[in-house]
Amino acid sequence: QVQLVESGGGLVQVGGSLNLSCVVSGDIFRRSSVGWYRQYPGQRRAMLALITSTGTPNYADFVKGRFTISRDNVKNTAYLQMHDLEPEDTAVYYCAVIGWPQWGRGTQVTVSS
């Protein structure tokens, strides 16, 4: 079983930045791709970015140029740097290990205008 703990969310003004972290338990992290997602109330989670076990990133078109995904395989941690935040980025943000069903509790990001 995989356990995930997201952190780093908060309240930020339009144009601001936040850095999210996701700590993953177990040895699975090093050999797995990891994704960041967000969820609006009443909607399904949407993938924002994914990073392979070897560090290759992929992004959804709507976050390209603003969000950067990275990972530290020593710390079992994935990161999501977010810049130029917009009110539409307000959501709960989650990470997940690709291929595993577990989710963390998420971290709330609120962008005020």
C-alpha positions in Angstrom: 0.0 0.0 0.0 1.2 3.5 -0.8 0.7 6.5 1.4 0.9 10.0 0.1 1.0 13.3 2.0 0.6 16.6 0.0 1.5 19.9 1.5 2.4 23.5 0.5 -1.0 24.8 -0.4 -2.4 28.0 0.8 -3.9 31.4 0.0 -2.1 33.5 -2.6 -2.9 36.5 -4.7 -3.2 36.5 -8.5 0.2 36.2 -10.1 1.7 34.6 -7.0 3.5 31.4 -6.6 3.3 28.2 -4.5 5.5 25.1 -4.2 3.6 21.9 -3.4 5.3 18.8 -2.0 4.2 15.2 -2.0 5.9 12.6 0.2 5.3 9.0 -0.8 5.9 6.1 1.5 7.7 2.9 0.4 10.1 1.8 -2.2 7.6 2.1 -5.0 8.4 5.8 -5.5 11.8 5.4 -7.1 10.6 3.1 -9.9 7.3 4.8 -10.5 5.9 7.7 -12.4 4.1 10.3 -10.3 1.4 12.7 -11.2 -0.1 15.9 -9.8 -3.8 16.4 -10.2 -6.4 19.0 -9.1 -10.0 18.8 -8.4 -12.7 21.4 -8.5 -15.8 20.9 -6.2 -18.1 18.4 -7.8 -15.8 17.5 -10.6 -13.3 14.7 -11.2 -9.6 15.1 -10.7 -7.7 16.3 -13.7 -4.1 15.5 -14.3 -1.8 18.5 -14.4 1.6 17.0 -14.8 3.4 13.7 -14.7 7.1 12.8 -14.1 8.6 9.5 -15.0 10.8 7.5 -12.7 13.8 8.8 -14.6 12.7 12.4 -14.4 11.0 13.1 -17.7 8.1 15.6 -17.3 4.9 15.9 -19.2 2.3 18.7 -18.7 -1.3 19.3 -19.6 -1.5 22.1 -22.1 -3.3 24.5 -19.7 -0.4 24.5 -17.2 2.6 24.5 -19.6 4.9 27.3 -18.8 3.4 28.0 -15.4 3.9 24.8 -13.5 7.0 22.7 -13.1 7.1 19.1 -11.8 10.2 17.6 -10.3 11.1 14.8 -7.9 13.8 13.8 -5.4 14.2 10.0 -5.3 16.3 10.2 -2.1 13.5 12.0 -0.2 10.7 10.1 -1.9 9.1 13.4 -2.7 7.5 14.9 -5.8 7.2 18.7 -6.2 5.0 21.0 -8.2 6.1 24.6 -8.6 3.3 26.9 -9.6 3.8 30.4 -10.9 1.5 33.1 -12.3 -1.4 31.7 -10.4 -4.9 32.6 -11.5 -8.3 32.4 -9.8 -9.0 29.3 -12.0 -6.2 27.5 -10.2 -8.2 27.4 -7.0 -8.7 23.8 -6.2 -7.6 20.9 -4.1 -4.3 19.5 -5.4 -3.4 15.8 -5.2 -0.5 13.6 -6.1 -0.6 10.0 -7.1 1.7 7.1 -8.0 0.8 6.0 -11.4 -0.7 2.5 -11.3 -1.6 2.6 -7.7 -5.1 3.5 -6.4 -4.2 5.4 -3.3 -4.7 9.2 -2.9 -3.6 11.5 -0.2 -5.8 14.1 1.4 -4.7 16.8 -0.9 -3.8 20.4 -0.3 -6.0 23.4 -0.9 -4.8 26.1 -3.2 -6.8 29.3 -3.2 -5.9 32.2 -5.5 -7.6 35.5 -4.7 -8.2 38.2 -7.2 
